[in-house]
Amino acid sequence: MLSSYELYEPHTLQEACELKQLEGAKIVAGGTDIYVAMHNGSLKPAALIDIKGIEELKEIREEEDHWFFGALTPHRYFEESRLFWETFTALSEGCSQVGSVQIRQRGTIGGNICNAVPSADSVAPLLLFDADCVIASAKGERIVPLKDFFIGPKRTVLEKDEILKGVKVYKQAAGTGSRYIKYTRRKAMDLALCGVSVLVALEDGVITKARAALTTSAPTAIRVTTAEEFLIGRKADEVDAAEFGRLCCEGASPRTSWRSSSEFRLTLIQNMAEDAYQTAVKRARGDVFCDTPSWLTEEG
Ligand SMILES: Cc1cc2nc3c(=O)[nH]c(=O)nc-3n(C[C@H](O)[C@H](O)[C@H](O)COP(=O)(O)OP(=O)(O)OC[C@H]3O[C@@H](n4cnc5c(N)ncnc54)[C@H](O)[C@@H]3O)c2cc1C
């Protein structure tokens, strides 16, 4: 049974930022996280600020070096776009594995980020593309790199009067490939027991840029810079993928929970990092594209 709350439906960001300062107020976007928490009694907000009527948060635009995705962009948008499967492959892979079609249609990228759980499927892929968070408040806007956005499980740098306006996702050079692998206990809808995401850029077979990001492997989604540095400057063919996997494990601190032991998660990270690296290299070379959904049309 839901406790009672005041519902506000602002139409401007300014109004929403002011309302967010009310005692016990919570933002609601798609509601796929927040209503579950309210239903199970773990969250009892005094006020809900429904931001779905704010047009600015739905904006999607291409700039010279990046794409801007408004916080209300649904996961399904990335899943349905051939362009994003080709350019931000790992991101489309992550978003297409969130819950069910209904959840992906309703759940937003902003909600996935702001919920700040370590299992969020869009976050490790977004870290590969150096995503920046655009944060709005009544005072104006500020930019915080996504890698600095989380300060702990369910905790972000957002101040009381701040709302995530959207994310900037940076375009990559030709010869870049990326991969997100999510491990779940069952094939049906499930949260990640562990997720590994890898990006490599190649020039004449040499790795010029590398990113490695993990989910459910630490209190927040993380990048493993030691593993990234290990790859840079090496010939992709000569990389010891097992050593790359080992470095990813070294950077991780998975916990033991009812879902899995920390030891099992480390075994997953080792194997998934090797696998994700190899696929990212193949994609960078153009040897394989990705498992684009069969229903995605040429025009998608
Ligand atoms: C059945 C089911 C399966 C799921 N499976 C997955 C899964 O496989 N992978 C996965 O990653 N997630 C999964 N989820 C979780 C959820 O669907 C996603 O996290 C989704 O992206 C949340 O987006 P939302 O818009 O619904 O967020 P909401 O529920 O509206 O909000 C989530 C949190 O973010 C805050 N918030 C939202 N938008 C903003 C904003 N713009 N600025 C500031 N704060 C904001 C809210 O106050 C709230 O604290 C699942 C959920 C369900 C119910």
The ligand as an SDF file (V2000), in Angstrom:
LIG
                    3D

 53 58  0  0  0  0  0  0  0  0999 V2000
   10.8500   -5.3890  -13.5610 C   0  0  0  0  0  0  0  0  0  0  0  0
   12.0300   -4.4680  -13.6050 C   0  0  0  0  0  0  0  0  0  0  0  0
   13.2000   -4.8920  -14.2240 C   0  0  0  0  0  0  0  0  0  0  0  0
   14.3180   -4.0490  -14.2600 C   0  0  0  0  0  0  0  0  0  0  0  0
   15.4570   -4.4920  -14.8730 N   0  0  0  0  0  0  0  0  0  0  0  0
   16.5400   -3.6890  -14.9440 C   0  0  0  0  0  0  0  0  0  0  0  0
   17.7240   -4.1420  -15.5890 C   0  0  0  0  0  0  0  0  0  0  0  0
   17.8030   -5.2550  -16.1160 O   0  0  0  0  0  0  0  0  0  0  0  0
   18.7880   -3.2900  -15.6260 N   0  0  0  0  0  0  0  0  0  0  0  0
   18.7390   -2.0390  -15.0610 C   0  0  0  0  0  0  0  0  0  0  0  0
   19.7440   -1.3090  -15.1320 O   0  0  0  0  0  0  0  0  0  0  0  0
   17.6300   -1.6030  -14.4280 N   0  0  0  0  0  0  0  0  0  0  0  0
   16.5360   -2.3830  -14.3610 C   0  0  0  0  0  0  0  0  0  0  0  0
   15.3950   -1.9420  -13.7160 N   0  0  0  0  0  0  0  0  0  0  0  0
   15.4130   -0.6320  -13.0610 C   0  0  0  0  0  0  0  0  0  0  0  0
   14.8170    0.5570  -13.8580 C   0  0  0  0  0  0  0  0  0  0  0  0
   13.9170    0.1470  -14.8430 O   0  0  0  0  0  0  0  0  0  0  0  0
   15.9030    1.4260  -14.5150 C   0  0  0  0  0  0  0  0  0  0  0  0
   16.8410    1.8460  -13.5460 O   0  0  0  0  0  0  0  0  0  0  0  0
   15.2950    2.6690  -15.1880 C   0  0  0  0  0  0  0  0  0  0  0  0
   16.2300    3.2200  -16.0610 O   0  0  0  0  0  0  0  0  0  0  0  0
   14.8690    3.7370  -14.1970 C   0  0  0  0  0  0  0  0  0  0  0  0
   14.3770    4.8520  -14.9280 O   0  0  0  0  0  0  0  0  0  0  0  0
   13.0240    5.5770  -14.5240 P   0  0  0  0  0  0  0  0  0  0  0  0
   12.8680    6.7100  -15.4400 O   0  0  0  0  0  0  0  0  0  0  0  0
   11.9020    4.6140  -14.4370 O   0  0  0  0  0  0  0  0  0  0  0  0
   13.4350    6.0830  -13.0530 O   0  0  0  0  0  0  0  0  0  0  0  0
   12.4880    6.5060  -11.8190 P   0  0  0  0  0  0  0  0  0  0  0  0
   11.9770    5.3010  -11.1340 O   0  0  0  0  0  0  0  0  0  0  0  0
   11.4990    7.5180  -12.2320 O   0  0  0  0  0  0  0  0  0  0  0  0
   13.6090    7.2130  -10.9170 O   0  0  0  0  0  0  0  0  0  0  0  0
   14.7050    6.4880  -10.4090 C   0  0  0  0  0  0  0  0  0  0  0  0
   15.5090    7.3740   -9.4360 C   0  0  0  0  0  0  0  0  0  0  0  0
   16.1610    8.4310  -10.1270 O   0  0  0  0  0  0  0  0  0  0  0  0
   15.6770    9.7140   -9.7060 C   0  0  0  0  0  0  0  0  0  0  0  0
   15.5790   10.4970  -10.9460 N   0  0  0  0  0  0  0  0  0  0  0  0
   15.0040   10.1000  -12.1020 C   0  0  0  0  0  0  0  0  0  0  0  0
   15.2330   10.9900  -13.0740 N   0  0  0  0  0  0  0  0  0  0  0  0
   15.9360   11.9990  -12.5170 C   0  0  0  0  0  0  0  0  0  0  0  0
   16.4880   13.2110  -13.0140 C   0  0  0  0  0  0  0  0  0  0  0  0
   16.3600   13.5770  -14.3060 N   0  0  0  0  0  0  0  0  0  0  0  0
   17.1770   14.0050  -12.1600 N   0  0  0  0  0  0  0  0  0  0  0  0
   17.3180   13.6560  -10.8490 C   0  0  0  0  0  0  0  0  0  0  0  0
   16.8520   12.5100  -10.3240 N   0  0  0  0  0  0  0  0  0  0  0  0
   16.1630   11.6830  -11.1480 C   0  0  0  0  0  0  0  0  0  0  0  0
   14.3650    9.4400   -8.9850 C   0  0  0  0  0  0  0  0  0  0  0  0
   14.1070   10.3980   -7.9570 O   0  0  0  0  0  0  0  0  0  0  0  0
   14.6420    8.0580   -8.3940 C   0  0  0  0  0  0  0  0  0  0  0  0
   15.3960    8.1920   -7.2070 O   0  0  0  0  0  0  0  0  0  0  0  0
   14.2510   -2.7630  -13.6650 C   0  0  0  0  0  0  0  0  0  0  0  0
   13.0710   -2.3210  -13.0400 C   0  0  0  0  0  0  0  0  0  0  0  0
   11.9680   -3.1770  -13.0140 C   0  0  0  0  0  0  0  0  0  0  0  0
   10.7130   -2.7030  -12.3400 C   0  0  0  0  0  0  0  0  0  0  0  0
  1  2  1  0
  2  3  1  0
  2 52  2  0
  3  4  2  0
  4  5  1  0
  4 50  1  0
  5  6  2  0
  6  7  1  0
  6 13  1  0
  7  8  2  0
  7  9  1  0
  9 10  1  0
 10 11  2  0
 10 12  1  0
 12 13  2  0
 13 14  1  0
 14 15  1  0
 14 50  1  0
 15 16  1  0
 16 17  1  0
 16 18  1  0
 18 19  1  0
 18 20  1  0
 20 21  1  0
 20 22  1  0
 22 23  1  0
 23 24  1  0
 24 25  2  0
 24 26  1  0
 24 27  1  0
 27 28  1  0
 28 29  2  0
 28 30  1  0
 28 31  1  0
 31 32  1  0
 32 33  1  0
 33 34  1  0
 33 48  1  0
 34 35  1  0
 35 36  1  0
 35 46  1  0
 36 37  1  0
 36 45  1  0
 37 38  2  0
 38 39  1  0
 39 40  1  0
 39 45  2  0
 40 41  1  0
 40 42  2  0
 42 43  1  0
 43 44  2  0
 44 45  1  0
 46 47  1  0
 46 48  1  0
 48 49  1  0
 50 51  2  0
 51 52  1  0
 52 53  1  0
M  END
$$$$
